[in-house]
Amino acid sequence: MDELKSVNTRITDLVTGLMKADSNGVTPFQSLMRAESLRSAPGNNASVLLAKFVAVGGNNITKRNIFHTSIKFSGGAVTEFFLMDKTGSIAKSGVVSCYGGQFGEGDLEALSAPPKPDICTTENKAAEKEKVNKEPEAK
C-alpha cells in the first residue's frame, strides 16, 4: 500500500509541475504539446512565428485660442518577430515599426480605412546577421 501511495504522490507532483504556469502564463505541458504538434505536422514546411510588441504609444495634441480649439492624434507601434522552421532554425527575424502620422478630429473616418503600406518599416535581423558573418571576398 505504501508503494501505491508513493507512486500516487509522484504522479501528482508530475501533473502539478506540468500544469504550473511560468511568468508568461505558459505551462510546460502547453510547450510540450506545441512541440509535438510541430514535429508531427505533415510535410516539411511547418513553422512557428513568435511576435511581441516592443513599444506602443500615442499622443494627443491640443491647440487652443480664443476662437478655436483643435485636437490632433498620433501613434505608432514597434514589434519584433522571428520565424522558426521545424528544426528550430530561425528562417527570418526582424523588427517592424509603424507610425500612423497625425490625424485631426475631422480625419477620424480615415482611421477606419485600411492602413497605408508605407507607414511601416521592417528591419531584417537575419539578413544583417548574414552580412556580418560573411567573410570578405579574396582579391
N, C-alpha and C positions, 0 to 999 in steps of 0.2 A: 504494500500500500504506500509506503514511503517513496518507493521508486516512481509510482504514478504521480504522486504529489510533486516530486522533483521535476518530472517531465512536464507536468501541467504548468508549473512555475516558469520553466524555461520557455515554453511556448507563449505564455502570457507576456513575458519580458520581450520576446521577439516581436510579437504583434504590437506591443506598446512602442517599441523602438522604431518599427516600420511606419507607424502612424503619427509619430511626433513631428510636427512641422518645424522647419528651421526658421531663421529670421525673415526669409522671403515668403513664408507660408507654404513651402513645398515639402512634402513628406518624402522620405526615402522610397516608399512604395510607389508614389507617383513617378519618381525619377526612374525606377526600375521598369515600370510599365511603359513609359515613353521610350526608353532604350530598347525594350523588346519589340515594340510596335515598329520602330525604325529599322531594327535588324531584320524583322520578318516582312518588311514591305516588299511587294512584288517589284521586280526589275531592279536595276542598279542606280536609279536616279532619285532615290528618296533623300530628302534634305530636311534640315531643321533651320528655321530662321529665328534668331533671337534679336529682339529690338527693345530699346528702352529710351525713355525721354531723359535727356541730359538737363535741359532747361526749357521752361515755358514761361512766357511773360506777356504782359500787355500794359498799355498806358492810356490814360485819358488826358487830353489837353483842353483846358477850358480857357477861353479868352472872353473877357467882359469889358464892356464900356457902357456909357450912358444909354446908348440906343440899341445895343445888340449883345447877345451872348452866343458864342459858338462853341461847340464841343467837337473834338476830333478823337478818334480811337486808332490805336495801332497795336500790333502784337506779332509775336513770332514764336518759333519753337526750334529746338535743336534735338535731334535724335541720333543715336548710333545703332549700328546693326552689324551682325555677321551671319553668314550663311555657311552651315557645316554640311558636308556630304555624309554619306552612310558610314564612312571610315573614321569620321571625326576630324578630317582635314577642313580647313577654312577655305571655302571656294571664293567668297567675296566678303568684304567688310568695308565699312565706311561711316562717315558722319554726314547727316543731311540737316541743313539749316534752312529754315523758311521764314521769310518776313513778308507779311501781307501788305505793308505800306500803311498810309494814313487814310482813314475814312471819316467823312463828316456825317452829321446826323441825317443829311439828305441822301447819303450814299448807302443807307442800310439795305436797300434792295440788292445792291451789288454784292453784298456779303452772302446772299443765298445762291449766287451763281457758282459754278464750279471754279476752283482756284486756277489761276493762270499758271502754266508750267514754268514760267521764268521766275517765279517767286522763290524757288528752292534751288539750292546748290548742293552738290554732292562731292565729298572728298573720298576717293577710293583708297583706303588704307592698305589693301592688299597690293595694289599697283605701286604705291610708294615704297612698300617693303621690298618688292621685286627690284625697283630701281636702285635702292640702297645696297642690296645683296649682289647685284650684278658686278662682275669684275670688269675692269677697264679692258677694252679691246687692245690686243698687241698690234704694234705698228710694224 
